[in-house]
């Protein structure tokens, strides 16, 4: 797919198409939109702890790849996919405010928004047919419909982005995705800021004072620093033997509070690292209460050191405050600052207060990175408008003010760190986590069946619906949600599975000839009958398909294959009057001796699938995948 070729792994790319006046300057209009969108989102962007790169936008005024002039951004989210969904949340907020804004977002999987709503999409929509058809518009998901019937869709070319944007803005077009698809996507995106607040972890770190000052001045450095340490290579380890930037000359270290995301904290904690003795950074014993703080501080300082060493020396000569101070008279900065004030970014702080100055400095630096980026910041034609984290660290280390005494005083009043027991996941916690993922987009129809009989019935009915469900040539499909709740899969899709038994038998006979139908003389099991007058049950002339299958079941009943099936309970013999019982013929007595019981198909299927599920021993497997897809959760075995 074209989208998958354009976007790197663990990266989300987004395109914003605002409505532009035809006779006005395109670049100026896009810059005005960029200023407006950035001012709206900046409070959310600045308070969010990013895994690596923050949300960013740049102006693309030239038409390319079938796209009109637009704003474009790229964010590398690494191991934390929540950053990707926070970007979607930000874009959704913009489309709610600007009713004419159309947004296209994709990653290495292509139109990843469809993954969350996969159970509620039209059958014709798949990765091959979804190119340039999926957009966010006015806060909801829109899908450009196909032209013609599904058979001609593969031959039809995908619409260009320009055509798709025009279709979305057309009052006559019906592009809204199904309500179930909207709910599935909303459940994944809604209230993202609160979700991140719940995923924060407050920890103590024993850090060089300069490192504390750098992190407070630019909190967005935390993610790149952790990433640099986790991805260290032999050249980085060589630089860590000296620690000449962050821990120069055994710099003073202080205890400080650092706010991590759980993803960043877990990445740092699981690393095993011992410092070079020449650095002079001695760790306490592992059983010491201070070990975690010292260990985290060491790793975080090493990450900052790796970033500082990796900065481009040619780009480090300028004072980092020069560009920020030069924007004071910029009209765009004044509008940007006014918009931030109106949106409550400064939290009601008085102008000139300490917190106000800190927030103002962050806003200035973000404005410089976004609006004053040079040509070297352009990537694939998109002015991404952000300085590399390495250059930012190198500049901050040279210019940041460090008040060691104040940091030591603050260390005495630190609150206790957060408990890290959330890193320990037990079997029940894992079950709840998997159940929460399985219930996404399912409309809440995933209640646990605690009654064993009801659970067995659900499994048997689910397998039966799966077998009856009509699929196409591309492979077997699971029944829809309606089918799982009791309707047959065929009925849910408007088709009935009907087998013409006689026609099937004729077709098989035409292929195999007389081999299929055996004669009585060649069957040893039928030679035991002493009644030559009665019609023979195996006579091919009297067989229809169902009778033949019943006869075959009887023949297999005594074999190893037949014994592997579960049988129906024996039928209770009918009551007879004494006179009738005394007149029973020899044939009746022989019939009573026949202990054949038909196969219980439902019980056999239930037994086999539960045995397969138990054989997985908690690991992924075919039975677990099938049950999960049918919305059935088997409770954990209570036996020790």
TIDREN-779366 format. One line per 10 residues: number of its first residue (from 1); for each residue z, x negated, y of C-alpha. Coordinates in pm, 1 decimal, decimal comma, padded with zeros to 6 digits. Layout:
<nodes>
NUM) Z X Y | ...
</nodes>
This chain:
<nodes>
1) 00000,0 00000,0 00000,0 | -00081,8 -00129,8 00346,9 | 00264,9 -00071,8 00482,7 | 00424,0 -00272,7 00204,8 | 00193,4 -00568,7 00284,3 | 00281,3 -00571,4 00653,9 | 00659,5 -00566,2 00631,6 | 00867,6 -00848,7 00486,8 | 01144,8 -00788,8 00234,7 | 01479,6 -00663,1 00369,8
11) 01314,3 -00582,8 00701,3 | 01256,9 -00252,8 00879,4 | 00974,1 -00214,0 01128,0 | 00946,9 00074,2 01371,5 | 00680,8 00200,4 01610,1 | 00753,5 00430,9 01904,2 | 00468,5 00633,8 02053,6 | 00576,7 00792,8 02383,1 | 00345,0 01029,9 02565,3 | 00164,0 00836,7 02840,0
21) -00029,1 00958,6 03142,2 | -00399,7 00887,1 03109,1 | -00471,2 00758,1 03460,3 | -00161,6 00540,1 03508,1 | -00088,3 00177,9 03422,2 | -00011,3 00166,1 03049,3 | 00210,2 -00142,6 03060,7 | 00427,1 -00009,1 03343,9 | 00471,4 00322,3 03164,8 | 00575,2 00149,0 02844,0
31) 00819,4 -00075,3 03032,1 | 00974,7 00230,3 03195,6 | 01013,6 00393,0 02854,3 | 01159,8 00071,0 02714,6 | 01415,2 00061,5 02994,9 | 01507,4 00426,9 02942,6 | 01541,0 00398,8 02563,4 | 01739,3 00073,9 02582,0 | 01983,1 00219,4 02833,6 | 02044,9 00519,1 02608,4
41) 02099,3 00316,7 02292,6 | 02273,0 00009,0 02432,6 | 02632,1 00141,7 02396,1 | 02563,1 00206,3 02026,9 | 02376,4 -00121,1 01974,5 | 02639,2 -00335,1 02148,1 | 02933,5 -00187,8 01956,4 | 02764,8 -00214,3 01617,0 | 02821,1 -00520,0 01396,3 | 02478,8 -00615,6 01264,6
51) 02419,9 -00799,7 00940,6 | 02165,7 -01027,0 01106,3 | 01930,0 -00892,6 01371,7 | 02008,0 -00607,2 01612,0 | 01781,9 -00321,0 01707,7 | 01516,3 -00446,9 01949,4 | 01200,8 -00321,4 02114,4 | 00896,0 -00481,0 02274,8 | 00583,6 -00357,8 02451,7 | 00247,3 -00354,4 02273,4
61) -00005,0 -00235,6 02531,1 | -00323,9 -00310,2 02338,6 | -00460,3 -00077,1 02073,2 | -00469,8 -00232,5 01726,7 | -00475,0 -00120,5 01363,0 | -00564,7 00231,3 01473,1 | -00247,9 00254,6 01683,8 | -00232,1 00358,0 02049,7 | -00023,5 00150,7 02297,6 | 00337,9 00170,9 02189,4
71) 00681,9 00010,6 02163,6 | 00756,4 -00185,2 01849,9 | 01056,2 -00352,6 01690,0 | 01158,2 -00543,4 01378,8 | 01508,7 -00576,2 01235,1 | 01603,3 -00796,0 00941,6 | 01897,6 -00627,5 00766,0 | 01944,1 -00867,2 00473,7 | 02195,4 -00748,4 00216,2 | 02328,7 -00455,7 00419,6
81) 02089,8 -00162,9 00386,5 | 02319,1 00043,7 00611,5 | 02168,8 -00143,2 00907,5 | 01831,1 00001,9 00815,0 | 01968,2 00354,7 00817,8 | 02148,9 00292,4 01145,1 | 01810,4 00200,0 01293,7 | 01675,4 00531,9 01163,4 | 01973,0 00707,0 01325,3 | 01897,3 00540,2 01661,1
91) 01532,0 00638,9 01639,5 | 01625,6 00994,5 01550,6 | 01848,7 01014,8 01859,0 | 01560,7 00900,2 02078,3 | 01326,9 01165,4 01938,2 | 01587,9 01432,3 02008,8 | 01611,6 01329,1 02374,9 | 01240,9 01263,4 02434,9 | 01063,4 01567,1 02291,8 | 00722,5 01397,8 02315,4
101) 00823,2 01077,4 02135,6 | 00675,2 01017,1 01789,9 | 00829,5 00747,7 01567,5 | 00692,9 00576,4 01258,8 | 00932,6 00362,3 01052,9 | 00866,0 00161,5 00737,0 | 00992,7 -00126,3 00527,6 | 00866,6 -00327,4 00231,7 | 00876,7 -00007,6 00021,2 | 00646,8 00166,8 00266,1
111) 00750,6 00514,9 00379,7 | 01110,8 00475,3 00265,5 | 01223,5 00798,0 00434,5 | 01055,7 00984,7 00149,9 | 01279,0 00815,6 -00107,9 | 01582,0 01017,6 00001,4 | 01382,9 01341,2 -00013,8 | 01186,5 01257,0 -00328,5 | 01300,3 01570,6 -00515,1 | 01172,5 01802,2 -00242,3
121) 00826,3 01668,6 -00160,1 | 00485,7 01824,0 -00229,2 | 00336,3 01712,0 -00559,5 | 00034,5 01558,2 -00387,8 | 00251,6 01323,1 -00180,0 | 00306,3 00983,2 -00341,5 | 00303,1 00617,4 -00227,1 | -00075,8 00608,0 -00248,2 | -00130,4 00921,2 -00037,1 | 00154,1 00891,3 00216,1
131) 00008,9 00620,4 00440,6 | 00029,4 00719,7 00809,7 | 00159,5 01067,1 00717,4 | 00537,8 01036,0 00764,8 | 00699,8 01049,0 01111,1 | 01013,2 01139,7 01303,3 | 00945,4 01392,4 01577,7 | 01196,6 01595,7 01777,5 | 01478,2 01479,2 01555,0 | 01337,0 01588,5 01219,5
141) 01102,9 01467,5 00946,3 | 00734,6 01555,4 00971,8 | 00460,1 01506,4 00712,6 | 00093,0 01524,1 00807,3 | -00060,4 01772,3 00558,4 | -00354,5 01686,8 00338,2 | -00706,1 01805,2 00407,0 | -00858,1 02008,7 00125,5 | -00721,9 02040,7 -00225,6 | -00522,2 01778,4 -00412,5
151) -00819,4 01671,0 -00624,2 | -01008,9 01540,5 -00323,4 | -00706,2 01372,8 -00163,7 | -00749,8 01042,7 -00343,6 | -01104,3 01011,4 -00215,0 | -01013,2 01112,8 00140,5 | -00914,2 00835,2 00378,5 | -00566,8 00827,9 00532,1 | -00546,0 00947,6 00893,2 | -00514,7 00686,6 01164,3
161) -00188,4 00672,8 01356,1 | -00367,0 00798,6 01666,9 | -00494,4 01101,8 01474,9 | -00152,1 01165,1 01321,7 | 00025,5 01151,8 01659,8 | -00225,8 01398,3 01804,4 | -00171,3 01631,0 01507,6 | 00206,1 01625,1 01551,9 | 00178,5 01721,0 01919,0 | -00066,6 02001,1 01845,6
171) 00103,1 02344,5 01861,8 | -00124,4 02475,0 01587,2 | -00025,5 02209,1 01332,5 | 00238,5 02281,3 01068,2 | 00389,9 01943,3 00985,8 | 00762,5 02004,5 00938,4 | 00891,9 01886,6 00603,1 | 01059,8 02137,5 00372,4 | 01418,8 02236,9 00462,3 | 01551,3 02074,7 00144,4
181) 01383,4 01747,6 00241,2 | 01532,4 01772,5 00590,4 | 01880,4 01823,4 00445,8 | 01844,0 01527,6 00211,2 | 01742,2 01295,5 00495,0 | 02006,8 01431,0 00732,9 | 02277,9 01373,2 00474,8 | 02180,5 01006,2 00460,9 | 02145,6 00952,1 00835,9 | 02404,3 01177,7 00996,0
191) 02706,0 01030,1 01174,3 | 02610,5 00667,9 01116,9 | 02845,4 00526,2 01387,7 | 03144,6 00688,5 01218,6 | 03034,7 00556,7 00880,1 | 03030,9 00204,1 01017,3 | 03375,4 00245,2 01172,1 | 03501,4 00341,8 00829,5 | 03340,7 00032,5 00675,7 | 03502,2 -00220,6 00912,3
201) 03755,6 -00475,0 00791,7 | 04002,0 -00647,4 01024,5 | 04095,0 -00997,3 00905,1 | 04285,8 -01303,3 01024,8 | 04085,9 -01626,1 01055,0 | 04221,3 -01973,9 01131,0 | 03941,7 -02098,1 01358,3 | 03870,8 -02372,8 01611,6 | 03947,0 -02238,8 01958,6 | 03584,5 -02286,9 02064,2
211) 03467,6 -02071,5 01773,0 | 03705,8 -01792,1 01876,8 | 03570,8 -01806,0 02231,6 | 03209,7 -01794,8 02110,1 | 03270,6 -01491,9 01887,6 | 03444,7 -01305,4 02167,8 | 03168,4 -01384,2 02413,9 | 02890,3 -01278,6 02174,9 | 03021,3 -01067,6 01883,4 | 02665,5 -01029,1 01749,4
221) 02682,7 -01394,8 01640,0 | 02913,0 -01302,0 01350,3 | 02638,6 -01174,8 01117,1 | 02402,7 -01472,1 01159,5 | 02696,5 -01713,5 01117,0 | 02798,9 -01555,8 00786,3 | 02436,9 -01548,9 00674,5 | 02387,7 -01915,4 00762,6 | 02690,7 -02017,7 00557,5 | 02599,9 -01803,2 00256,0
231) 02241,5 -01937,2 00253,3 | 02336,6 -02302,2 00315,7 | 02118,1 -02573,3 00164,8 | 02166,8 -02949,8 00106,9 | 02060,9 -03030,2 00464,6 | 02322,7 -02788,5 00596,5 | 02588,2 -02947,6 00374,9 | 02499,0 -03283,8 00524,9 | 02566,0 -03146,1 00873,0 | 02898,1 -02999,7 00755,6
241) 03025,9 -03345,1 00661,5 | 03062,5 -03423,0 01031,1 | 03125,9 -03085,2 01202,1 | 03035,4 -03241,7 01537,6 | 02971,1 -02918,2 01725,0 | 03241,1 -02665,1 01636,9 | 03522,5 -02886,8 01505,6 | 03457,6 -03198,0 01713,1 | 03738,7 -03451,0 01689,1 | 03966,7 -03219,8 01494,6
251) 03963,3 -02953,4 01766,3 | 04263,1 -02727,7 01806,4 | 04266,8 -02435,7 01566,4 | 04432,7 -02101,1 01627,5 | 04491,2 -01784,9 01429,1 | 04265,4 -01506,3 01554,9 | 04163,8 -01156,6 01457,4 | 03799,8 -01107,2 01355,2 | 03637,5 -00772,1 01287,3 | 03393,0 -00779,7 00994,3
261) 03185,3 -00521,3 00820,6 | 03284,9 -00490,7 00456,9 | 02951,5 -00639,4 00355,8 | 03000,8 -00951,9 00570,5 | 03363,5 -00988,0 00462,2 | 03278,9 -00960,3 00093,0 | 02999,8 -01215,1 00128,9 | 03235,6 -01464,8 00289,3 | 03526,7 -01405,0 00050,4 | 03326,3 -01447,6 -00268,6
271) 03199,3 -01792,1 -00166,9 | 03371,4 -02097,7 -00315,8 | 03373,7 -02391,1 -00075,3 | 03582,0 -02703,7 -00020,6 | 03546,6 -02903,3 00304,2 | 03461,3 -03269,7 00315,5 | 03777,5 -03479,2 00344,6 | 03635,0 -03669,4 00640,0 | 03636,3 -03351,8 00848,0 | 04014,6 -03331,2 00834,5
281) 04028,4 -02959,8 00753,8 | 04296,5 -02922,3 00489,5 | 04339,9 -02588,2 00315,1 | 04681,3 -02461,2 00199,6 | 04737,6 -02388,9 -00171,9 | 04556,5 -02085,2 -00305,6 | 04886,4 -01904,1 -00367,8 | 04990,0 -01944,2 -00003,6 | 04993,7 -01627,1 00213,1 | 04785,6 -01814,1 00473,0
291) 04516,5 -01930,8 00232,1 | 04278,3 -01638,8 00294,2 | 04293,9 -01682,7 00672,9 | 04233,4 -02058,7 00647,4 | 03955,2 -02012,3 00392,6 | 03777,4 -01749,7 00603,1 | 03814,8 -01957,7 00918,5 | 03666,5 -02263,4 00749,2 | 03363,4 -02074,8 00620,4 | 03300,7 -01897,8 00950,6
301) 03328,5 -02223,7 01146,1 | 03083,5 -02384,7 00904,0 | 02838,7 -02100,1 00962,0 | 02858,4 -02152,1 01337,9 | 02811,2 -02527,0 01286,9 | 02496,8 -02468,1 01080,1 | 02355,7 -02243,7 01352,6 | 02437,2 -02492,4 01628,5 | 02280,5 -02785,0 01443,4 | 01969,1 -02581,2 01369,7
311) 01902,4 -02495,6 01735,0 | 01585,8 -02630,9 01894,8 | 01694,2 -02914,4 02126,0 | 01400,4 -02852,7 02357,0 | 01517,3 -02502,1 02426,3 | 01882,4 -02581,9 02483,6 | 01864,9 -02747,2 02822,4 | 01895,4 -02442,0 03044,0 | 02224,6 -02296,0 03153,7 | 02267,2 -01968,5 02964,1
321) 02397,2 -01799,6 03278,0 | 02095,1 -01891,1 03491,0 | 01869,8 -01617,6 03356,4 | 02148,8 -01359,0 03368,1 | 02229,6 -01442,3 03730,6 | 01861,9 -01439,0 03828,8 | 01825,4 -01068,6 03744,1 | 02068,5 -00951,6 04013,2 | 01785,6 -00848,5 04246,1 | 01559,4 -00715,8 03968,7
331) 01483,0 -00347,8 04029,2 | 01468,4 -00284,4 03655,1 | 01816,4 -00434,6 03611,5 | 01955,7 -00210,8 03884,8 | 01809,3 00098,3 03717,2 | 01933,6 -00021,6 03379,6 | 02285,6 -00079,3 03515,9 | 02288,9 00259,8 03686,2 | 02186,2 00428,6 03362,5 | 02458,9 00246,6 03166,6
341) 02720,7 00357,2 03418,4 | 02603,4 00719,0 03398,6 | 02627,4 00713,3 03018,9 | 02988,7 00587,1 03022,4 | 02919,2 00237,7 02892,0 | 03195,4 00082,0 03106,0 | 03457,4 00320,2 02961,2 | 03590,4 00414,4 03305,0 | 03700,2 00058,0 03383,9 | 03733,2 -00042,1 03748,2
351) 03465,2 -00275,2 03876,5 | 03595,5 -00631,0 03863,5 | 03846,9 -00573,5 03582,9 | 03849,2 -00807,5 03284,8 | 03696,9 -00558,3 03040,4 | 03439,5 -00451,5 03299,6 | 03327,3 -00811,6 03347,3 | 03298,6 -00864,6 02971,5 | 03089,4 -00549,7 02926,8 | 02876,3 -00640,6 03226,5
361) 02807,9 -00988,0 03087,2 | 02698,8 -00842,7 02752,3 | 02468,4 -00597,6 02929,4 | 02313,6 -00878,6 03134,4 | 02248,6 -01094,6 02830,2 | 02097,1 -00803,2 02640,1 | 01875,9 -00718,7 02938,1 | 01754,4 -01078,2 02959,0 | 01675,8 -01089,8 02585,9 | 01492,3 -00757,2 02603,7
371) 01304,9 -00765,6 02934,0 | 01274,6 -01132,6 03028,1 | 01145,7 -01270,0 02698,6 | 00871,3 -01526,7 02720,0 | 00550,2 -01549,9 02517,1 | 00723,4 -01762,4 02253,0 | 00925,4 -01459,8 02148,3 | 00617,1 -01263,5 02044,0 | 00591,3 -01198,0 01671,7 | 00275,8 -01033,1 01533,7
381) 00183,6 -00923,9 01884,8 | 00519,2 -00755,3 01943,8 | 00743,6 -00908,3 02210,9 | 01066,3 -00880,6 02017,4 | 01268,2 -00994,6 02318,0 | 01560,0 -01170,9 02151,6 | 01676,4 -01532,1 02149,9 | 01740,7 -01695,2 01815,0 | 02104,4 -01689,3 01714,4 | 02104,9 -02067,4 01673,8
391) 02004,9 -02123,8 02035,9 | 02266,2 -01875,7 02156,4 | 02541,9 -02053,4 01963,8 | 02437,5 -02396,2 02090,0 | 02440,6 -02278,0 02452,0 | 02770,3 -02095,7 02420,3 | 02942,4 -02398,0 02266,0 | 02854,0 -02600,1 02576,0 | 02941,2 -02340,5 02835,4 | 03218,6 -02118,8 02702,9
401) 03564,1 -02142,6 02860,4 | 03848,5 -02200,2 02615,2 | 04210,8 -02119,3 02701,5 | 04403,1 -02254,8 02404,0 | 04746,6 -02152,4 02528,2 | 04637,3 -01794,1 02578,2 | 04485,0 -01784,2 02231,3 | 04807,9 -01914,4 02080,0 | 05007,2 -01652,0 02264,2 | 04778,7 -01377,8 02133,6
411) 04814,9 -01516,3 01780,6 | 05187,3 -01437,9 01786,2 | 05124,7 -01065,6 01831,6 | 04842,8 -01011,9 01583,8 | 04852,8 -00695,5 01376,8 | 04855,9 -00737,5 00997,3 | 04509,0 -00771,7 00841,6 | 04354,3 -00483,4 00653,1 | 04413,4 -00450,3 00281,8 | 04123,3 -00577,7 00076,2
421) 04188,8 -00368,5 -00234,0 | 03864,6 -00185,0 -00159,0 | 03692,4 -00488,4 -00313,3 | 03844,8 -00399,5 -00650,8 | 03647,5 -00115,4 -00808,8 | 03782,5 00045,2 -01125,1 | 03592,8 00263,1 -01372,4 | 03694,1 00586,6 -01201,2 | 03601,6 00449,9 -00858,3 | 03263,0 00351,4 -00995,6
431) 03215,1 00698,6 -01143,4 | 03290,8 00859,6 -00807,9 | 03055,0 00620,8 -00631,2 | 02770,5 00687,2 -00873,8 | 02832,6 01061,0 -00853,9 | 02813,3 01051,3 -00474,2 | 02478,1 00871,8 -00493,5 | 02348,8 01109,8 -00759,8 | 02442,3 01414,6 -00550,5 | 02234,7 01309,6 -00248,1
441) 01982,5 01572,2 -00163,4 | 02088,6 01794,7 -00449,4 | 02238,9 02068,1 -00235,5 | 02583,7 02012,8 -00379,2 | 02490,0 02142,7 -00724,8 | 02667,5 01864,9 -00913,3 | 02999,9 02010,9 -01019,2 | 03164,1 01840,3 -01310,3 | 03162,0 02042,7 -01630,0 | 03501,7 01996,9 -01787,2
451) 03452,5 02258,1 -02060,7 | 03303,6 02083,1 -02363,6 | 03118,7 02389,8 -02488,1 | 02966,9 02456,5 -02145,7 | 02872,7 02089,6 -02112,6 | 02700,6 02093,6 -02451,6 | 02506,9 02405,4 -02356,5 | 02396,1 02246,9 -02028,7 | 02273,5 01933,3 -02205,4 | 02084,3 02129,1 -02471,6
461) 01928,0 02360,0 -02212,0 | 01839,8 02064,3 -01992,7 | 01660,4 01884,2 -02275,4 | 01485,2 02207,1 -02373,9 | 01363,3 02262,5 -02017,4 | 01248,6 01901,0 -01998,3 | 01041,1 01938,2 -02316,3 | 00891,0 02268,2 -02201,1 | 00812,2 02142,3 -01852,4 | 00443,5 02104,4 -01772,9
471) 00349,8 01757,2 -01644,8 | 00020,6 01603,8 -01545,8 | -00168,8 01305,3 -01680,9 | 00039,9 01059,7 -01476,1 | 00343,9 01106,9 -01698,2 | 00640,2 01326,5 -01784,8 | 00824,7 01489,6 -01497,7 | 01172,0 01634,7 -01477,1 | 01200,0 02005,9 -01397,8 | 01278,8 02103,4 -01042,0
481) 01628,9 02190,3 -00923,2 | 01560,8 02557,1 -00987,9 | 01468,2 02478,0 -01344,9 | 01785,2 02277,1 -01396,4 | 01992,1 02572,0 -01282,1 | 01864,9 02791,8 -01561,7 | 01497,5 02862,5 -01519,5 | 01253,7 02704,4 -01752,9 | 01058,6 02415,0 -01614,2 | 00732,4 02591,3 -01689,9
491) 00836,5 02905,5 -01508,2 | 00953,6 02706,6 -01210,7 | 00606,2 02557,8 -01178,5 | 00417,7 02879,3 -01235,0 | 00286,2 02779,6 -01577,8 | 00384,9 02883,5 -01927,0 | 00385,1 02647,9 -02222,1 | 00215,0 02840,6 -02503,2 | 00113,7 02691,5 -02838,2 | -00154,4 02863,1 -03044,0
501) -00014,2 02777,4 -03387,5 | -00319,5 02892,1 -03585,2 | -00557,5 02713,9 -03351,6 | -00349,9 02398,5 -03377,2 | -00357,0 02418,9 -03757,8 | -00735,3 02464,2 -03756,9 | -00777,4 02162,8 -03531,2 | -00556,0 01944,6 -03748,6 | -00736,2 02067,2 -04060,8 | -01071,8 01978,8 -03909,5
511) -00946,8 01626,0 -03843,4 | -00764,2 01558,8 -04168,0 | -00955,5 01788,6 -04401,8 | -00789,0 01891,5 -04722,5 | -00531,9 01610,3 -04704,4 | -00305,0 01824,6 -04492,3 | -00283,7 02114,6 -04737,7 | -00153,9 02018,6 -05076,2 | -00203,3 02207,6 -05398,0 | 00074,2 02331,4 -05620,7
521) -00039,4 02106,8 -05909,0 | 00012,9 01789,6 -05702,0 | 00361,2 01875,7 -05580,3 | 00637,6 01776,7 -05819,7 | 00898,0 01978,4 -05633,2 | 00712,2 02304,6 -05688,7 | 00659,3 02252,8 -06063,0 | 01017,9 02356,0 -06139,6 | 00948,9 02722,2 -06079,9 | 00944,0 02925,0 -06404,0
531) 00808,5 03239,9 -06246,6 | 00430,1 03217,2 -06285,2 | 00379,1 03582,4 -06189,8 | 00529,9 03574,1 -05840,9 | 00314,0 03456,1 -05549,7 | 00373,3 03085,5 -05492,5 | 00529,9 03011,5 -05154,8 | 00321,2 02694,0 -05123,7 | -00014,5 02864,5 -05177,0 | -00231,0 02748,2 -04884,7
541) -00417,7 03077,2 -04880,6 | -00099,7 03260,1 -04778,1 | 00022,2 03005,4 -04521,7 | 00012,6 03034,7 -04148,2 | 00136,1 02748,5 -03931,3 | 00496,8 02865,4 -03903,6 | 00522,7 02918,2 -04279,1 | 00380,2 02574,4 -04339,0 | 00632,3 02413,9 -04102,1 | 00916,1 02605,2 -04272,5
551) 00795,7 02487,7 -04610,9 | 00777,6 02129,3 -04487,6 | 01135,7 02155,6 -04355,6 | 01250,0 02270,8 -04698,5 | 01073,5 01978,3 -04863,6 | 01234,9 01728,8 -04624,7 | 01582,0 01883,3 -04646,3 | 01689,9 01666,0 -04937,4 | 01550,1 01338,8 -04802,0 | 01720,9 01084,4 -04576,3
561) 01522,6 01218,1 -04281,5 | 01627,5 01573,4 -04353,0 | 01992,6 01479,8 -04393,7 | 01993,5 01324,0 -04044,4 | 01948,4 01666,9 -03881,6 | 02227,4 01909,2 -03800,9 | 02198,7 02242,1 -03985,8 | 02281,5 02596,6 -03890,3 | 02593,6 02746,0 -04053,6 | 02528,3 02913,7 -04391,9
571) 02443,2 03279,9 -04365,8 | 02707,4 03519,7 -04498,6 | 02574,0 03709,8 -04805,6 | 02537,6 04086,0 -04750,8 | 02790,1 04315,5 -04913,9 | 02667,4 04490,7 -05229,8 | 02791,3 04799,1 -05404,7 | 02918,0 04740,5 -05761,4 | 02622,5 04927,3 -05909,8 | 02375,8 04709,7 -05723,3
581) 02561,8 04392,3 -05813,4 | 02539,4 04469,3 -06184,3 | 02163,0 04524,7 -06162,5 | 02077,3 04196,0 -05995,7 | 01773,4 04032,2 -06144,6 | 01736,1 03670,5 -06240,5 | 01528,6 03612,9 -05928,9 | 01820,9 03723,7 -05708,5 | 02055,3 03483,1 -05882,4 | 01806,2 03198,7 -05829,6
591) 01776,7 03287,1 -05460,0 | 02154,3 03265,8 -05416,3 | 02144,3 02915,5 -05555,7 | 01911,0 02808,7 -05274,3 | 02146,0 02646,5 -05021,1 | 01873,8 02562,8 -04767,4 | 01988,2 02597,6 -04403,6 | 01746,1 02574,1 -04109,2 | 01773,8 02284,4 -03866,2 | 01989,6 02353,1 -03559,3
601) 01757,4 02199,9 -03300,0 | 01998,0 02231,9 -03006,3 | 02289,9 02077,1 -03193,2 | 02071,1 01794,2 -03325,1 | 01939,4 01714,7 -02976,9 | 02292,6 01726,0 -02833,2 | 02427,5 01495,8 -03103,8 | 02147,7 01242,0 -03064,2 | 02161,8 01225,4 -02686,9 | 02542,2 01191,1 -02683,7
611) 02524,3 00915,0 -02945,4 | 02266,4 00737,7 -02731,7 | 02484,1 00783,8 -02423,4 | 02788,3 00647,1 -02605,5 | 02587,2 00350,3 -02730,5 | 02517,4 00248,6 -02369,7 | 02888,1 00160,2 -02332,4 | 02882,7 00234,1 -01960,7 | 02561,2 00041,2 -01895,0 | 02232,3 00192,9 -01775,1
621) 02017,9 00343,2 -02047,2 | 01765,3 00615,9 -02126,6 | 02019,4 00886,1 -02214,1 | 02225,3 00826,5 -01900,5 | 01915,2 00820,3 -01681,9 | 01785,5 01144,4 -01831,0 | 02118,7 01326,4 -01795,7 | 02166,2 01201,3 -01440,6 | 01818,2 01313,1 -01340,6 | 01892,7 01659,4 -01482,4
631) 02209,3 01678,0 -01270,5 | 02444,2 01650,0 -01571,0 | 02743,7 01418,2 -01558,3 | 02919,2 01340,8 -01885,3 | 03292,5 01284,6 -01823,4 | 03450,2 00957,8 -01926,7 | 03584,7 00948,6 -02283,3 | 03958,3 01012,7 -02272,0 | 04022,3 00829,7 -02599,1 | 04167,7 00478,9 -02563,9
</nodes>
